[in-house]
Amino acid sequence: RNQPYIPGTEIKGAVRTATLRKLILDGSSGSFISKGINDIKNRFSSGNIDKRGVRKELEKLEERISARAFRLTQRNDAKFDFMKFILISDACSKNVERLVANIQTKNSSRPIGDFHEIVPNNAVFQGEIGIIKGKQFEEFVNRFQADDQRKSFFSNLEPIFKACYEMS
């Protein structure tokens, strides 16, 4: 087909990031996040900072924040994640031909080239976003005793679209 597309998983990742941002800004997670960051600062405040250690600790904090926002159990398993109810297709562009460009890195001691697929500015992509509602969603939120904020947030697409719009 030789047509450019954006994988649904990439779009879902961006939607997840926007949703997480919205939940953090609107919820009571601020103190939880601040405490986690301060704990990391205190642990690594002595003169010699281990950047790799700090990065690992921040990654763990990021996972705890994401799990707290999206999951209803402590288990790190997508089966318990609200995002499983959000369905996102690949987005395709019907009127744009795919272009491949060799991008060269400037100011490097050796020439580094990398091939990238590019599309013109303002190219339009179309895909579908849906949500699973009904019995499966209700069983999920009831079984794991979802709080009202997440239950209402993930029960329709409007708050998710709003989160994406606000982040963009």
DSSP file (Angstrom, degrees, kcal/mol; ACC not computed):
  #  RESIDUE AA STRUCTURE BP1 BP2  ACC     N-H-->O    O-->H-N    N-H-->O    O-->H-N    TCO  KAPPA ALPHA  PHI   PSI    X-CA   Y-CA   Z-CA
    1    1 A R              0   0    0      0, 0.0     0, 0.0     0, 0.0     0, 0.0   0.000 360.0 360.0 360.0 -31.3    0.0    0.0    0.0
    2    2 A N        +     0   0    0      1,-0.2    96,-1.2    95,-0.1     0, 0.0   0.766 360.0 137.5  54.2  29.3    3.0    2.3    0.6
    3    3 A Q        -     0   0    0     94,-0.2    -1,-0.2     1,-0.0    94,-0.1  -0.851  56.7-114.6-104.3 140.8    0.8    4.7    2.6
    4    4 A P        +     0   0    0      0, 0.0    89,-1.6     0, 0.0     2,-0.3  -0.403  39.6 173.9 -70.2 150.6    1.9    6.3    5.8
    5    5 A Y  E     -A   92   0A   0     87,-0.2    87,-0.2    -2,-0.1    85,-0.0  -0.979  31.2-130.3-150.3 161.0    0.2    5.4    9.0
    6    6 A I  E     -A   91   0A   0     85,-2.7    85,-2.6    -2,-0.3     5,-0.1  -0.975  36.1-118.8-113.2 120.2    0.5    6.0   12.8
    7    7 A P    >>  -     0   0    0      0, 0.0     4,-1.8     0, 0.0     3,-0.8  -0.303  14.5-128.8 -60.6 139.3    0.3    2.8   14.8
    8    8 A G  H 3> S+     0   0    0      1,-0.2     4,-2.9     2,-0.2     5,-0.2   0.823 108.5  60.8 -56.4 -33.5   -2.6    2.6   17.2
    9    9 A T  H 3> S+     0   0    0      2,-0.2     4,-1.9     1,-0.2    -1,-0.2   0.872 103.7  49.8 -64.6 -35.5   -0.2    1.7   20.0
   10   10 A E  H <> S+     0   0    0     -3,-0.8     4,-1.8     2,-0.2    -2,-0.2   0.919 112.7  46.3 -67.0 -43.1    1.6    5.0   19.5
   11   11 A I  H  X S+     0   0    0     -4,-1.8     4,-2.6     1,-0.2    -2,-0.2   0.917 110.9  52.6 -64.3 -42.9   -1.6    7.0   19.6
   12   12 A K  H  X S+     0   0    0     -4,-2.9     4,-2.6     1,-0.2    -1,-0.2   0.869 106.5  54.1 -63.0 -36.1   -2.7    5.0   22.7
   13   13 A G  H  X S+     0   0    0     -4,-1.9     4,-2.2     2,-0.2    -1,-0.2   0.907 109.9  46.5 -62.6 -41.6    0.6    5.9   24.4
   14   14 A A  H  X S+     0   0    0     -4,-1.8     4,-2.4     2,-0.2    -2,-0.2   0.896 112.8  49.6 -67.1 -40.1    0.0    9.6   23.8
   15   15 A V  H  X S+     0   0    0     -4,-2.6     4,-2.6     2,-0.2    -2,-0.2   0.904 110.2  51.5 -63.7 -41.1   -3.6    9.3   25.0
   16   16 A R  H  X S+     0   0    0     -4,-2.6     4,-2.8     2,-0.2    -2,-0.2   0.914 110.1  48.7 -61.9 -43.7   -2.4    7.5   28.1
   17   17 A T  H  X S+     0   0    0     -4,-2.2     4,-2.4     2,-0.2    -2,-0.2   0.927 113.3  46.4 -62.8 -45.6    0.2   10.3   28.8
   18   18 A A  H  X S+     0   0    0     -4,-2.4     4,-2.2     2,-0.2    -2,-0.2   0.897 114.0  49.1 -64.0 -39.9   -2.5   13.0   28.4
   19   19 A T  H  X S+     0   0    0     -4,-2.6     4,-2.7     2,-0.2    -2,-0.2   0.913 110.4  50.2 -65.8 -43.4   -4.9   11.1   30.6
   20   20 A L  H  X S+     0   0    0     -4,-2.8     4,-2.4     1,-0.2     5,-0.2   0.925 109.8  50.9 -61.2 -44.8   -2.3   10.6   33.3
   21   21 A R  H  X S+     0   0    0     -4,-2.4     4,-2.6     1,-0.2    -1,-0.2   0.930 111.7  47.9 -57.2 -46.6   -1.4   14.3   33.2
   22   22 A K  H  X S+     0   0    0     -4,-2.2     4,-2.5     1,-0.2     5,-0.2   0.920 111.4  49.6 -62.6 -45.0   -5.1   15.2   33.6
   23   23 A L  H  X S+     0   0    0     -4,-2.7     4,-1.4     1,-0.2     6,-0.4   0.882 112.7  47.9 -63.1 -37.9   -5.7   12.7   36.5
   24   24 A I  H  < S+     0   0    0     -4,-2.4     6,-0.4    -5,-0.2     5,-0.3   0.938 114.4  45.3 -67.0 -46.3   -2.6   14.0   38.3
   25   25 A L  H  < S+     0   0    0     -4,-2.6    -2,-0.2     1,-0.2    -1,-0.2   0.855 121.6  37.7 -67.1 -34.5   -3.7   17.7   37.9
   26   26 A D  H  < S+     0   0    0     -4,-2.5    -1,-0.2    -5,-0.2    -2,-0.2   0.630 112.6  63.5 -91.6 -14.9   -7.3   17.0   38.8
   27   27 A G  S  < S-     0   0    0     -4,-1.4     3,-0.4    -5,-0.2    -3,-0.1  -0.170  91.7 -99.6-103.8-167.5   -6.8   14.5   41.6
   28   28 A S  S >  S+     0   0    0      1,-0.2     3,-0.5     2,-0.1     4,-0.5   0.094  88.9 104.8 -99.9  20.9   -5.2   14.2   45.0
   29   29 A S  T 3>  +     0   0    0     -6,-0.4     4,-2.6    -5,-0.3     5,-0.3   0.639  53.5  89.7 -77.3 -13.7   -2.0   12.5   43.6
   30   30 A G  H 3> S+     0   0    0     -3,-0.4     4,-2.8    -6,-0.4    -1,-0.2   0.883  88.6  44.4 -53.0 -46.4    0.0   15.7   44.0
   31   31 A S  H <> S+     0   0    0     -3,-0.5     4,-2.5     2,-0.2    -1,-0.2   0.875 112.2  53.4 -69.1 -35.8    1.2   15.0   47.5
   32   32 A F  H  > S+     0   0    0     -4,-0.5     4,-1.8     2,-0.2    -2,-0.2   0.917 113.7  42.8 -61.8 -44.2    1.9   11.3   46.6
   33   33 A I  H  X S+     0   0    0     -4,-2.6     4,-2.5     2,-0.2     5,-0.2   0.930 113.5  51.0 -69.5 -45.8    4.1   12.5   43.7
   34   34 A S  H  X S+     0   0    0     -4,-2.8     4,-2.7    -5,-0.3     5,-0.2   0.906 110.2  50.1 -58.4 -42.7    5.8   15.3   45.7
   35   35 A K  H  X S+     0   0    0     -4,-2.5     4,-2.4     2,-0.2    -1,-0.2   0.919 110.4  50.0 -62.6 -43.4    6.6   12.9   48.5
   36   36 A G  H  X S+     0   0    0     -4,-1.8     4,-1.8     2,-0.2    -2,-0.2   0.911 112.9  46.1 -61.5 -43.3    8.1   10.4   46.0
   37   37 A I  H  X S+     0   0    0     -4,-2.5     4,-2.6     2,-0.2    -2,-0.2   0.914 112.6  50.2 -66.8 -43.2   10.3   13.1   44.4
   38   38 A N  H  X S+     0   0    0     -4,-2.7     4,-2.8     1,-0.2    -2,-0.2   0.879 107.6  54.3 -64.0 -37.0   11.4   14.4   47.7
   39   39 A D  H  X S+     0   0    0     -4,-2.4     4,-2.1     2,-0.2    -1,-0.2   0.919 110.3  46.6 -60.5 -43.0   12.4   10.9   48.9
   40   40 A I  H  X S+     0   0    0     -4,-1.8     4,-1.8     2,-0.2    -2,-0.2   0.924 111.8  50.9 -65.3 -44.0   14.5   10.5   45.8
   41   41 A K  H  < S+     0   0    0     -4,-2.6    -2,-0.2     1,-0.2    -1,-0.2   0.930 111.5  48.0 -57.8 -46.4   16.1   14.0   46.3
   42   42 A N  H >< S+     0   0    0     -4,-2.8     3,-0.8     1,-0.2     4,-0.2   0.879 110.5  51.1 -64.2 -38.4   16.9   13.1   50.0
   43   43 A R  H 3< S+     0   0    0     -4,-2.1     3,-0.2     1,-0.2    -1,-0.2   0.832 120.7  33.5 -67.7 -32.1   18.4    9.8   49.1
   44   44 A F  T 3< S+     0   0    0     -4,-1.8    -1,-0.2     1,-0.1    -2,-0.2   0.090  87.0 103.6-112.4  22.1   20.7   11.3   46.4
   45   45 A S    <   +     0   0    0     -3,-0.8    -1,-0.1    -4,-0.2    -2,-0.1   0.680  50.5 104.7 -81.7 -16.9   21.4   14.7   48.0
   46   46 A S  S    S-     0   0    0     -3,-0.2    -3,-0.0    -4,-0.2     0, 0.0  -0.397  93.6 -94.9 -65.6 145.5   25.0   13.9   49.2
   47   47 A G  S    S+     0   0    0      1,-0.1     2,-0.9     2,-0.1    -1,-0.1   0.630 111.6  65.5 -32.9 -42.8   27.6   15.5   47.0
   48   48 A N  S    S-     0   0    0      2,-0.0     2,-0.5     0, 0.0    -2,-0.1  -0.763  74.5-161.8 -95.1 102.3   28.2   12.5   44.6
   49   49 A I        -     0   0    0     -2,-0.9     2,-1.0    -4,-0.1     3,-0.1  -0.706  12.4-145.4 -90.7 128.0   25.0   12.0   42.7
   50   50 A D     >  -     0   0    0     -2,-0.5     4,-2.5     1,-0.2     5,-0.2  -0.792  12.9-168.8 -90.4  98.5   24.6    8.6   40.9
   51   51 A K  H  > S+     0   0    0     -2,-1.0     4,-2.6     1,-0.2    -1,-0.2   0.869  86.0  51.5 -60.5 -38.5   22.7    9.6   37.8
   52   52 A R  H  > S+     0   0    0      2,-0.2     4,-2.3     1,-0.2    -1,-0.2   0.908 110.8  48.5 -65.4 -41.0   21.9    6.0   36.9
   53   53 A G  H  > S+     0   0    0      2,-0.2     4,-2.3     1,-0.2    -2,-0.2   0.905 111.5  49.3 -64.1 -42.3   20.5    5.4   40.4
   54   54 A V  H  X S+     0   0    0     -4,-2.5     4,-2.6     2,-0.2     5,-0.2   0.928 110.5  51.1 -62.1 -44.7   18.4    8.6   40.2
   55   55 A R  H  X S+     0   0    0     -4,-2.6     4,-2.3     1,-0.2    -2,-0.2   0.914 110.3  49.1 -59.8 -43.8   17.1    7.5   36.8
   56   56 A K  H  X S+     0   0    0     -4,-2.3     4,-2.1     1,-0.2    -1,-0.2   0.912 111.9  48.6 -62.9 -42.1   16.1    4.1   38.1
   57   57 A E  H  X S+     0   0    0     -4,-2.3     4,-2.2     1,-0.2    -2,-0.2   0.890 111.0  50.1 -66.2 -39.1   14.3    5.6   41.1
   58   58 A L  H  X S+     0   0    0     -4,-2.6     4,-2.6     2,-0.2    -1,-0.2   0.877 109.0  52.4 -66.4 -36.9   12.4    8.0   38.9
   59   59 A E  H  X S+     0   0    0     -4,-2.3     4,-2.1     2,-0.2    -2,-0.2   0.901 109.6  49.2 -64.2 -40.3   11.4    5.2   36.6
   60   60 A K  H  X S+     0   0    0     -4,-2.1     4,-2.2     2,-0.2    -2,-0.2   0.912 111.6  49.0 -64.4 -41.5   10.1    3.3   39.6
   61   61 A L  H  X S+     0   0    0     -4,-2.2     4,-2.6     1,-0.2    -2,-0.2   0.913 109.0  53.0 -63.4 -42.6    8.2    6.4   40.8
   62   62 A E  H  X S+     0   0    0     -4,-2.6     4,-2.6     1,-0.2    -1,-0.2   0.904 109.2  49.1 -59.2 -41.9    6.7    6.8   37.3
   63   63 A E  H  X S+     0   0    0     -4,-2.1     4,-2.8     2,-0.2    -1,-0.2   0.900 111.0  49.7 -65.3 -40.4    5.5    3.2   37.3
   64   64 A R  H  X S+     0   0    0     -4,-2.2     4,-2.3     2,-0.2    -2,-0.2   0.906 112.0  48.6 -64.6 -40.4    3.9    3.7   40.8
   65   65 A I  H  X S+     0   0    0     -4,-2.6     4,-1.9     2,-0.2    -2,-0.2   0.941 114.1  45.6 -63.8 -47.2    2.2    6.9   39.5
   66   66 A S  H  X S+     0   0    0     -4,-2.6     4,-2.6     1,-0.2     5,-0.4   0.915 113.3  49.6 -63.2 -43.8    0.9    5.2   36.4
   67   67 A A  H  X S+     0   0    0     -4,-2.8     4,-2.3     1,-0.2    -1,-0.2   0.904 110.6  50.5 -62.6 -40.7   -0.3    2.1   38.3
   68   68 A R  H  < S+     0   0    0     -4,-2.3    -1,-0.2    -5,-0.2    -2,-0.2   0.859 115.5  42.8 -65.9 -34.7   -2.1    4.3   40.9
   69   69 A A  H  < S+     0   0    0     -4,-1.9    -2,-0.2    -5,-0.2    -1,-0.2   0.880 129.3  21.9 -78.2 -39.0   -3.9    6.3   38.1
   70   70 A F  H  < S+     0   0    0     -4,-2.6    12,-2.5    -5,-0.2     2,-0.3   0.688 108.8  70.0-107.9 -21.8   -4.8    3.4   35.8
   71   71 A R  B  <  -C   81   0B   0     -4,-2.3    10,-0.2    -5,-0.4     7,-0.1  -0.747  52.4-158.3-109.2 150.1   -4.9    0.2   37.8
   72   72 A L  S    S+     0   0    0      8,-1.5     2,-0.3    -2,-0.3     9,-0.1   0.344  79.9  44.8-104.8   5.1   -7.2   -1.0   40.4
   73   73 A T  S    S-     0   0    0      7,-0.3     4,-0.1     2,-0.3    -2,-0.1  -0.885  85.3-113.8-135.7 170.8   -4.9   -3.6   42.0
   74   74 A Q  S    S+     0   0    0     -2,-0.3     2,-0.2     2,-0.1    -7,-0.0   0.590  83.0 109.1 -79.1 -11.0   -1.2   -3.5   43.0
   75   75 A R  S    S-     0   0    0      1,-0.1     2,-1.8     2,-0.1    -2,-0.3  -0.477  72.7-132.7 -73.9 134.7   -0.5   -6.1   40.3
   76   76 A N        +     0   0    0     -2,-0.2     2,-0.4     3,-0.0    -1,-0.1  -0.573  63.9 123.3 -85.5  76.8    1.5   -4.9   37.3
   77   77 A D    >   -     0   0    0     -2,-1.8     3,-2.1    -4,-0.1    -4,-0.1  -0.996  64.8-136.8-144.9 129.9   -0.7   -6.4   34.8
   78   78 A A  G >  S+     0   0    0     -2,-0.4     3,-1.7     1,-0.3     6,-0.2   0.703  98.9  76.0 -61.7 -19.6   -2.6   -4.9   31.9
   79   79 A K  G 3  S+     0   0    0      1,-0.3    -1,-0.3     5,-0.0    -3,-0.0   0.768  98.6  45.6 -61.4 -22.9   -5.7   -7.0   32.7
   80   80 A F  G <  S+     0   0    0     -3,-2.1    -8,-1.5    -5,-0.1     2,-0.4   0.098  92.5 107.9-106.9  20.8   -6.3   -4.6   35.7
   81   81 A D  B X   -C   71   0B   0     -3,-1.7     3,-1.6   -10,-0.2   -10,-0.2  -0.847  64.8-142.4-107.4 132.9   -5.7   -1.4   33.7
   82   82 A F  G >  S+     0   0    0    -12,-2.5     3,-2.1    -2,-0.4     4,-0.2   0.797  96.5  72.0 -59.9 -29.8   -8.5    1.0   32.7
   83   83 A M  G >  S+     0   0    0      1,-0.3     3,-1.5     2,-0.2    -1,-0.3   0.663  77.7  77.1 -65.9 -13.6   -6.9    1.7   29.3
   84   84 A K  G <  S+     0   0    0     -3,-1.6    -1,-0.3     1,-0.3    -2,-0.2   0.719  89.7  58.0 -67.6 -16.3   -7.9   -1.8   28.2
   85   85 A F  G <  S+     0   0    0     -3,-2.1    47,-2.7    -4,-0.2     2,-0.6   0.522  89.6  84.5 -88.3  -6.3  -11.4   -0.4   27.7
   86   86 A I  E <   -D  131   0C   0     -3,-1.5     2,-0.5    45,-0.2    45,-0.2  -0.875  66.1-161.2 -99.8 121.2  -10.1    2.3   25.3
   87   87 A L  E     +D  130   0C   0     43,-2.6    43,-3.0    -2,-0.6     2,-0.4  -0.892  11.1 178.5-107.1 127.2   -9.8    1.0   21.7
   88   88 A I  E     -D  129   0C   0     -2,-0.5    41,-0.2    41,-0.2   -76,-0.1  -0.987  11.5-154.7-133.7 124.4   -7.6    2.9   19.2
   89   89 A S        -     0   0    0     39,-2.7   -78,-0.1    -2,-0.4     2,-0.1  -0.381  36.0 -84.8 -86.9 169.1   -7.0    1.9   15.6
   90   90 A D        -     0   0    0     -2,-0.1     2,-0.5   -83,-0.1    38,-0.3  -0.429  44.6-128.2 -63.0 150.4   -4.1    2.7   13.4
   91   91 A A  E     -A    6   0A   0    -85,-2.6   -85,-2.7    36,-0.2     2,-0.3  -0.930  28.7-168.6-107.5 127.0   -4.5    6.1   11.7
   92   92 A C  E     -AB   5 126A   0     34,-2.7    34,-2.9    -2,-0.5     2,-0.5  -0.797  18.3-144.2-115.6 154.4   -4.0    6.2    8.0
   93   93 A S        -     0   0    0    -89,-1.6     3,-0.3    -2,-0.3    32,-0.1  -0.980  10.7-173.6-117.3 121.6   -3.6    8.9    5.4
   94   94 A K  S    S+     0   0    0     -2,-0.5    -1,-0.1    30,-0.2    31,-0.1   0.720  81.4  44.7 -86.3 -22.1   -5.2    8.1    2.1
   95   95 A N  S    S+     0   0    0     29,-0.3     2,-0.5     2,-0.0    -1,-0.2   0.310  96.3  82.5-108.3   8.7   -3.9   11.2    0.2
   96   96 A V        -     0   0    0     -3,-0.3     2,-0.3   -92,-0.1    -3,-0.1  -0.950  65.1-142.2-121.4 130.1   -0.3   11.3    1.2
   97   97 A E        -     0   0    0     -2,-0.5     2,-0.3   -94,-0.1   -94,-0.2  -0.646  30.8-109.2 -83.4 145.8    2.6    9.3   -0.3
   98   98 A R        -     0   0    0    -96,-1.2     2,-0.4    -2,-0.3    21,-0.1  -0.564  33.5-162.1 -75.2 135.2    5.2    8.1    2.1
   99   99 A L  E     -E  118   0D   0     19,-1.5    19,-2.5    -2,-0.3     2,-0.5  -0.932   6.0-152.7-116.6 143.2    8.5    9.8    1.8
  100  100 A V  E     -E  117   0D   0     -2,-0.4     2,-0.4    17,-0.2    17,-0.2  -0.972  15.8-173.0-116.7 129.5   11.8    8.5    3.2
  101  101 A A  E     -E  116   0D   0     15,-2.8    15,-2.5    -2,-0.5     2,-0.8  -0.941  24.9-133.5-123.9 143.7   14.5   10.9    4.1
  102  102 A N  E     -E  115   0D   0     -2,-0.4     2,-0.5    13,-0.2    13,-0.2  -0.859  26.8-157.5 -93.9 108.1   18.1   10.4    5.1
  103  103 A I  E     -E  114   0D   0     11,-3.3    11,-1.8    -2,-0.8     2,-0.4  -0.773   4.7-153.5 -92.5 123.1   18.5   12.7    8.1
  104  104 A Q  E     -E  113   0D   0     -2,-0.5     2,-0.4     9,-0.2     9,-0.2  -0.807  12.7-128.4-100.1 136.3   22.1   13.7    8.8
  105  105 A T        -     0   0    0      7,-2.5     7,-0.5    -2,-0.4     3,-0.4  -0.693  26.4-143.3 -81.5 129.1   23.3   14.6   12.3
  106  106 A K  S    S+     0   0    0     -2,-0.4     3,-0.1     1,-0.2    -1,-0.0  -0.505  73.1  22.5 -89.6 160.2   25.2   18.0   12.3
  107  107 A N  S    S+     0   0    0      1,-0.2     2,-0.3    -2,-0.2    -1,-0.2   0.851  87.1 138.7  54.4  42.1   28.2   18.8   14.4
  108  108 A S        -     0   0    0     -3,-0.4    -1,-0.2     1,-0.1     4,-0.0  -0.870  63.1-127.0-114.9 150.1   29.3   15.2   14.9
  109  109 A S  S    S+     0   0    0     -2,-0.3    -1,-0.1     1,-0.1    -2,-0.1   0.762 101.4  26.2 -67.3 -23.5   32.8   13.9   14.8
  110  110 A R  S    S-     0   0    0     -5,-0.0     2,-0.2    -3,-0.0    -1,-0.1  -0.995  99.1 -98.0-137.1 145.5   31.6   11.3   12.3
  111  111 A P        -     0   0    0      0, 0.0     2,-0.5     0, 0.0    -5,-0.1  -0.429  38.6-169.2 -66.4 126.9   28.7   11.6    9.9
  112  112 A I        -     0   0    0     -7,-0.5    -7,-2.5    -2,-0.2     2,-0.4  -0.974   3.7-173.8-119.7 119.7   25.6    9.8   11.2
  113  113 A G  E     -E  104   0D   0     -2,-0.5     2,-0.4    -9,-0.2    -9,-0.2  -0.869   3.6-176.9-113.4 148.7   22.7    9.2    8.9
  114  114 A D  E     -E  103   0D   0    -11,-1.8   -11,-3.3    -2,-0.4     2,-0.4  -0.995  22.0-130.4-144.7 134.8   19.3    7.9    9.8
  115  115 A F  E     +E  102   0D   0     -2,-0.4     2,-0.4   -13,-0.2   -13,-0.2  -0.730  29.4 178.7 -90.1 134.3   16.4    7.1    7.6
  116  116 A H  E     -E  101   0D   0    -15,-2.5   -15,-2.8    -2,-0.4     2,-0.5  -0.979  29.6-125.7-132.9 144.0   13.0    8.5    8.7
  117  117 A E  E     -E  100   0D   0     -2,-0.4     2,-0.3   -17,-0.2   -17,-0.2  -0.774  38.2-177.3 -83.9 133.1    9.5    8.3    7.1
  118  118 A I  E     -E   99   0D   0    -19,-2.5   -19,-1.5    -2,-0.5    -2,-0.0  -0.927  16.3-163.7-131.5 155.9    8.2   11.8    6.8
  119  119 A V        -     0   0    0     -2,-0.3     3,-0.1   -21,-0.1   -21,-0.1  -0.936  35.9 -90.8-132.0 157.5    4.9   13.4    5.6
  120  120 A P    >   -     0   0    0      0, 0.0     3,-1.3     0, 0.0    -1,-0.0  -0.235  54.2 -85.0 -64.7 156.7    4.2   16.9    4.6
  121  121 A N  T 3  S+     0   0    0      1,-0.2     0, 0.0     2,-0.0     0, 0.0  -0.257 114.0  22.1 -55.6 149.3    2.9   19.5    7.2
  122  122 A N  T 3  S+     0   0    0      1,-0.2    -1,-0.2    -3,-0.1     2,-0.1   0.661  81.6 162.2  63.5  19.9   -0.8   19.4    7.8
  123  123 A A    <   -     0   0    0     -3,-1.3     2,-0.5    -4,-0.1    -1,-0.2  -0.475  35.0-131.0 -65.5 141.7   -1.2   15.9    6.5
  124  124 A V        -     0   0    0     -2,-0.1     2,-0.4     2,-0.0   -29,-0.3  -0.851  23.0-171.5-103.2 128.3   -4.5   14.4    7.7
  125  125 A F        -     0   0    0     -2,-0.5     2,-0.4   -32,-0.1   -32,-0.2  -0.914   5.6-157.6-115.7 144.5   -4.7   11.0    9.3
  126  126 A Q  B     +B   92   0A   0    -34,-2.9   -34,-2.7    -2,-0.4     2,-0.3  -0.974  24.5 140.1-126.2 138.6   -7.9    9.2   10.1
  127  127 A G        -     0   0    0     -2,-0.4     2,-0.4   -36,-0.3   -36,-0.2  -0.861  41.8-100.9-153.5-172.6   -8.5    6.4   12.6
  128  128 A E        -     0   0    0    -38,-0.3   -39,-2.7    -2,-0.3     2,-0.4  -0.958  20.1-169.2-126.7 143.1  -11.1    5.3   15.1
  129  129 A I  E     +D   88   0C   0     -2,-0.4     2,-0.3   -41,-0.2   -41,-0.2  -0.998  19.3 164.3-127.5 132.0  -11.2    5.6   18.9
  130  130 A G  E     -D   87   0C   0    -43,-3.0   -43,-2.6    -2,-0.4     2,-0.4  -0.864  25.0-137.4-139.8 173.7  -13.8    3.7   20.9
  131  131 A I  E     -D   86   0C   0     -2,-0.3     2,-0.7   -45,-0.2   -45,-0.2  -0.995  15.8-130.1-137.3 141.3  -14.7    2.7   24.4
  132  132 A I        +     0   0    0    -47,-2.7     2,-0.2    -2,-0.4   -47,-0.0  -0.823  39.6 165.2 -90.8 119.5  -16.0   -0.6   25.8
  133  133 A K        +     0   0    0     -2,-0.7     3,-0.4     4,-0.1     2,-0.2  -0.622  29.1  49.7-119.9-177.7  -18.9    0.1   28.1
  134  134 A G  S  > S-     0   0    0     -2,-0.2     4,-2.7     1,-0.2     5,-0.2  -0.581 105.5  -4.8  93.6-148.8  -21.6   -2.0   29.6
  135  135 A K  H  > S+     0   0    0     -2,-0.2     4,-2.7     1,-0.2     5,-0.2   0.863 129.6  50.6 -57.8 -45.8  -21.4   -5.2   31.5
  136  136 A Q  H  > S+     0   0    0     -3,-0.4     4,-1.8     1,-0.2    -1,-0.2   0.915 114.3  44.7 -62.5 -43.1  -17.7   -5.9   31.2
  137  137 A F  H  > S+     0   0    0      2,-0.2     4,-2.6    -3,-0.2     5,-0.2   0.932 113.7  50.0 -65.6 -46.0  -16.8   -2.3   32.4
  138  138 A E  H  X S+     0   0    0     -4,-2.7     4,-2.3     1,-0.2     5,-0.3   0.899 110.2  49.9 -60.9 -42.4  -19.3   -2.5   35.2
  139  139 A E  H  X S+     0   0    0     -4,-2.7     4,-2.7    -5,-0.2    -1,-0.2   0.902 111.3  50.9 -61.7 -40.6  -18.0   -5.9   36.4
  140  140 A F  H  X S+     0   0    0     -4,-1.8     4,-1.9    -5,-0.2    -2,-0.2   0.951 113.5  41.8 -62.2 -52.5  -14.4   -4.5   36.3
  141  141 A V  H  <>S+     0   0    0     -4,-2.6     5,-2.4     1,-0.2     4,-0.2   0.855 118.7  46.1 -68.8 -33.4  -15.2   -1.3   38.4
  142  142 A N  H ><5S+     0   0    0     -4,-2.3     3,-0.8    -5,-0.2    -2,-0.2   0.913 110.9  51.4 -73.5 -42.9  -17.4   -3.2   40.9
  143  143 A R  H 3<5S+     0   0    0     -4,-2.7    -2,-0.2    -5,-0.3    -1,-0.2   0.895 121.2  33.0 -61.0 -40.6  -15.0   -6.1   41.3
  144  144 A F  T 3<5S-     0   0    0     -4,-1.9    -1,-0.2    -5,-0.2    -2,-0.2   0.261 108.0-122.0-103.9  12.1  -12.1   -3.9   42.1
  145  145 A Q  T < 5 -     0   0    0     -3,-0.8    -3,-0.2    -4,-0.2    -4,-0.1   0.927  33.3-155.7  50.4  61.0  -14.1   -1.1   43.8
  146  146 A A      < -     0   0    0     -5,-2.4    -1,-0.1     1,-0.1     2,-0.1  -0.356  16.2-113.5 -65.4 142.5  -13.1    1.7   41.6
  147  147 A D     >  -     0   0    0      1,-0.1     4,-2.3    -2,-0.1     5,-0.2  -0.378  28.1-109.4 -73.3 159.6  -13.3    5.2   43.0
  148  148 A D  H  > S+     0   0    0      1,-0.2     4,-2.6     2,-0.2     5,-0.3   0.836 113.2  59.2 -61.0 -36.2  -15.9    7.6   41.5
  149  149 A Q  H  > S+     0   0    0      1,-0.2     4,-2.1     2,-0.2    -1,-0.2   0.959 113.3  35.7 -60.9 -52.5  -13.3    9.8   39.9
  150  150 A R  H  > S+     0   0    0      2,-0.2     4,-2.6     1,-0.2    -1,-0.2   0.873 114.7  57.7 -71.3 -35.4  -11.8    7.1   37.7
  151  151 A K  H  < S+     0   0    0     -4,-2.3     4,-0.5     1,-0.2    -2,-0.2   0.941 114.1  37.5 -59.4 -47.6  -15.1    5.4   37.2
  152  152 A S  H >< S+     0   0    0     -4,-2.6     3,-0.5     1,-0.2     4,-0.4   0.866 115.4  55.0 -73.4 -34.4  -16.6    8.5   35.7
  153  153 A F  H >< S+     0   0    0     -4,-2.1     3,-0.6    -5,-0.3     7,-0.3   0.922 115.3  36.7 -63.7 -44.6  -13.4    9.5   33.8
  154  154 A F  T 3< S+     0   0    0     -4,-2.6    -1,-0.2     1,-0.2    -2,-0.2   0.396  97.7  80.9 -92.7   3.5  -13.1    6.1   32.0
  155  155 A S  T <  S+     0   0    0     -3,-0.5     2,-0.3    -4,-0.5    -1,-0.2   0.599 102.8  19.4 -88.3  -9.2  -16.8    5.5   31.4
  156  156 A N  S <  S-     0   0    0     -3,-0.6     4,-0.5    -4,-0.4    -1,-0.1  -0.978  73.9-119.5-151.5 166.0  -16.9    7.8   28.3
  157  157 A L  S  > S+     0   0    0     -2,-0.3     4,-2.9     1,-0.2     5,-0.3   0.684  91.4  84.1 -82.1 -18.9  -14.6    9.4   25.8
  158  158 A E  H  > S+     0   0    0      1,-0.2     4,-2.6     2,-0.2     5,-0.2   0.914  92.7  44.8 -55.3 -50.0  -15.3   13.0   26.5
  159  159 A P  H  > S+     0   0    0      0, 0.0     4,-2.2     0, 0.0    -1,-0.2   0.853 114.5  50.9 -64.2 -30.5  -12.9   13.4   29.5
  160  160 A I  H  > S+     0   0    0     -4,-0.5     4,-2.1    -7,-0.3    -2,-0.2   0.917 111.0  47.0 -71.8 -43.1  -10.2   11.5   27.6
  161  161 A F  H  X S+     0   0    0     -4,-2.9     4,-2.6     2,-0.2    -1,-0.2   0.905 112.1  51.6 -61.9 -40.8  -10.6   13.8   24.5
  162  162 A K  H  X S+     0   0    0     -4,-2.6     4,-2.8    -5,-0.3    -2,-0.2   0.911 108.0  51.4 -62.6 -42.5  -10.6   16.8   26.8
  163  163 A A  H  X S+     0   0    0     -4,-2.2     4,-1.9     1,-0.2    -1,-0.2   0.904 111.6  47.6 -61.1 -41.6   -7.3   15.6   28.4
  164  164 A C  H  X S+     0   0    0     -4,-2.1     4,-2.0     2,-0.2    -2,-0.2   0.917 112.4  49.1 -65.6 -43.1   -5.8   15.2   24.9
  165  165 A Y  H  < S+     0   0    0     -4,-2.6    -2,-0.2     1,-0.2    -1,-0.2   0.926 110.9  49.6 -62.6 -45.2   -6.9   18.6   23.9
  166  166 A E  H  < S+     0   0    0     -4,-2.8    -1,-0.2     1,-0.2    -2,-0.2   0.867 112.5  47.5 -63.9 -36.1   -5.5   20.2   27.0
  167  167 A M  H  <        0   0    0     -4,-1.9    -1,-0.2     1,-0.2    -2,-0.2   0.837 360.0 360.0 -75.1 -31.0   -2.2   18.6   26.6
  168  168 A S     <        0   0    0     -4,-2.0    -1,-0.2    -5,-0.2    -2,-0.2   0.518 360.0 360.0 -72.5 360.0   -1.9   19.5   23.0
